[in-house]
């Protein structure tokens, strides 16, 4: 896995908005209604305040004709990058 060091990967919510909803001309309200989400949930995902769960990835794959793994993978990359930024390396275990 190759992640950028100085900037986070794009959050999948931003991809959802910029690469799917806007080009398709679908409002957030209409998309949320179609997929069965609250507008709050969709808004939080788009703003990067909420992640894509495996269930959400499956639903996005269904309605957008994409692989659920695309969404799940983007979320994993984003979460792992955030964890790397907060990680304090531990000393190596010494075996006697």
N, C-alpha and C positions, 0 to 999 in steps of 0.2 A: 504494500500500500504506500503510495507516495502522496503525502499531504503537504500543502504549503507551510513553510515555517513562520512566515511573518504576517500572514493573514489567514483568517478562518476560511474553510470551504464555504461555498454558498449554501445557506440553509435551504432545505427542500421546499419550504413554504414560499421562498422568493422565486424558486424555479416554477412552482405551481402557478403563481400569479403571472410572472413575466413571460414564461414560455408556453403556457397553456390557456389560462383564463383570458388574459388580454387578447392574444391573437385570435382566440375563438369567439371573442365578443360576448363572453358569458359573465354576468355580474356575480359578485360573491354571494349575494342573496339567492340567486337562481341556482348556483352551483351547490350551495349548502343545502337548499331544499331538495335538489335532485339526489344528492348523495346520502341524505338523511342525517346531516350534521346540523348543529346549531350554528347560527352566524357567528356566535362568540368563539366556538371551537375553530371554525375556519379562519377567522380573523387572527386568533392567537397563533395558529400554525403559520399563516402568511407573515406575521410580524416576528416570527422566530421565538415566540414566548412558549410555544408548545411543540413537542416533537411529533414525528410520524411514528405511530405504533405499528406493529405487524398487522393488526386488523385494519388500520387506516391505509397501510400500503396495499393491502389486498383490495380494498374498496377503490382506491385511486387507480389501481391497475385495471379494475373492471370498467370504470366509467370513462377512463381516458385511453384505454387500449394500449397500456404500457405494461411492462413487467413490474410486478410488485417488488421484485428485487431492486429495481432502479430506485424506488422511494426508500426502501429499507436501507439500502447501501449508502445513499446520500445522508440519511440520518445517522447511520453508524459513523461515517467519516466525520460528520460535524461534531457528534458527541465525543469521539475519540480525540479530535483536535482540541476541544475544550478541556478535556481531562489532561492532555499533555501540557497545556498551559499552566495548570494548577499543580501538576505533579512535582513533588520534591523527591529526587532520587534517594533511595535507601542504600546503605552500605551493603556490599556483597556479603553473602553468608560464607563464613570461613569454616571449612570442614577439617576436623582434626584427625 
